């Protein structure tokens, strides 16, 4: 197999930008892309929750975790 040395020519085009320029452009565009504020979802009344089955082992596991159990 022949091996050829190739000289890669560096070309500068409009698409080549440095990181500082890219960050500056992103910072200027950021206010245009703000996400709308979301409100907290409304709680679901217990009467609408039905058909959920939890095994006793899973219930004990969640009950034993301090952040979830009381």
N, C-alpha and C positions, 0 to 999 in steps of 0.2 A: 504494500500500500504506500503510495507516495504521500509525502507530507510537504505542504507548501506553506511558506511563511506569507501571511497576508498582513498588510499594513492597513489598519483601520483608520479611516480619515474622520477626524472630529469635525462635525458640522454643527453650527449653531443656527437654530431656526426659531421661529416665533413660539414654538411649543416648548422649547427648553427654557425653564425658569429655575432659579435657585429657591431653596427652601424658605428663605426670608421673604421673598416676594410672594410665594404661595401662601404663607401664613398671613401676610398683610392683606392679601385679597380675601382670604377666608374670614378674617376679622371684620373687614368692611361689609361682607355679605351676611354675616351672622344675624344682625338685626332683622333682615328680610325673611329669615327662615325660622322665626320663633314658633313654637308649638302652642296651640291654644291651651289654656288652663282647663284641667279636668276636675270636675267635682267628684266628691266621694260617692260611690254607689249607695243607693238607698238600701237600708237593711230589708231583708226578706222576712215577712212574718212567718213564724213557725208553722202556721196552719197551711202554708203553701209548700212546705218541705215534707215530702212523703216518698216512700219507696227507697229510702236510704237504709242499707243494712250494713252494720259494722260488726265484725266478729268480736267475741269477748276478748281475745288476745290483743287485738288492735285497740280496743277501748282501754284495756289495762295499760298498754304501752303509752298511749296519749295521756292517760290519767297520771301516769308516773312521771311525766315530763313537767318540770316546774313551771315552764312558760305557758303550758296549756292547761294543766290540771289545777284544781283549786284545793 
